[in-house]
Amino acid sequence: QVQVVESGGGLVQAGGSLRLSCVASRTIFRRNIMAWYRQVPGHQREWIASITTGGMTRYSDSLKDRFTISRDNSANTGYLEMNSLKPEDTAVYYCNLRGDLWGQGTQVTVST
């Protein structure tokens, strides 16, 4: 069974930064586009950014100035760097691979 595991969430004050990580098996990670999403309870899951195996990136217009997606194929790990965090960024953040593989999510809470 393929596993996708996120980590790095936590509690941070507004204006702070966090870096989330996403680890998956080598064969899955290196062959597939990786994306980050987030979800607030009672709302639809929101796409944040995507990165191809070659490093080409796309971002949600509303988040591109503060969030950066990256990947290290040699480590089978992807990242989401989040800066200038706001209370409205509070959500569960999910990593997605291949379009259909999801991790369990990592909670990010931004306090005022």
Residue pairs with C-beta under 8 A, 6 or more apart in sequence:
2 24
2 25
2 28
2 101
3 24
3 25
3 103
4 22
4 23
4 24
4 28
4 95
4 96
4 97
4 101
4 102
4 103
5 22
5 23
5 24
5 103
5 104
6 20
6 21
6 22
6 93
6 94
6 95
6 103
6 104
6 105
6 106
7 20
7 21
7 23
7 106
8 18
8 19
8 20
8 21
8 106
9 18
9 20
9 92
9 93
9 106
9 107
9 108
9 109
10 18
10 107
10 108
10 109
11 109
11 110
11 111
12 18
12 85
12 108
12 109
12 110
12 111
13 110
13 111
13 112
14 85
14 86
14 87
14 110
14 111
14 112
15 84
15 85
16 85
16 110
17 81
17 82
17 83
17 84
17 85
18 81
18 82
18 85
18 108
19 79
19 80
19 81
19 82
20 36
20 79
20 80
20 82
20 93
20 95
20 106
20 108
21 77
21 78
21 79
22 34
22 36
22 77
22 78
22 79
22 80
22 95
22 97
22 103
23 29
23 76
23 77
24 76
24 95
24 97
24 101
25 76
26 76
28 97
28 98
28 101
29 71
29 73
29 76
29 77
29 78
29 97
30 53
30 73
30 76
31 53
31 98
32 53
32 97
32 98
32 101
33 50
33 51
33 52
33 53
33 97
33 98
33 99
34 50
34 51
34 69
34 71
34 78
34 95
34 96
34 97
35 47
35 48
35 49
35 50
35 51
35 95
35 96
35 97
36 47
36 48
36 49
36 50
36 67
36 69
36 78
36 80
36 93
36 94
36 95
36 96
37 45
37 46
37 47
37 48
37 93
37 94
37 96
38 45
38 46
38 48
38 89
38 91
38 92
38 93
38 94
38 108
39 45
39 46
39 91
39 92
39 94
39 105
40 90
40 91
40 92
45 94
46 60
46 91
47 60
48 59
48 60
48 63
48 67
48 69
48 80
48 93
49 57
49 58
49 59
49 60
49 63
49 64
49 67
49 68
49 69
49 80
50 57
50 58
50 69
51 57
51 58
51 69
51 70
51 71
51 78
53 73
55 70
55 71
57 69
59 67
59 69
66 82
66 83
66 84
66 85
67 80
67 81
67 82
67 83
68 79
68 80
68 81
68 83
69 78
69 79
69 80
69 81
70 78
70 79
70 81
71 77
71 78
71 79
72 78
72 79
78 95
80 93
82 89
82 108
85 108
85 110
86 110
87 110
87 111
87 112
88 110
89 108
89 110
90 108
90 109
90 110
91 107
91 108
92 105
92 106
92 107
92 108
93 105
93 106
93 107
93 108
94 102
94 103
94 105
95 102
95 103
96 102
96 103
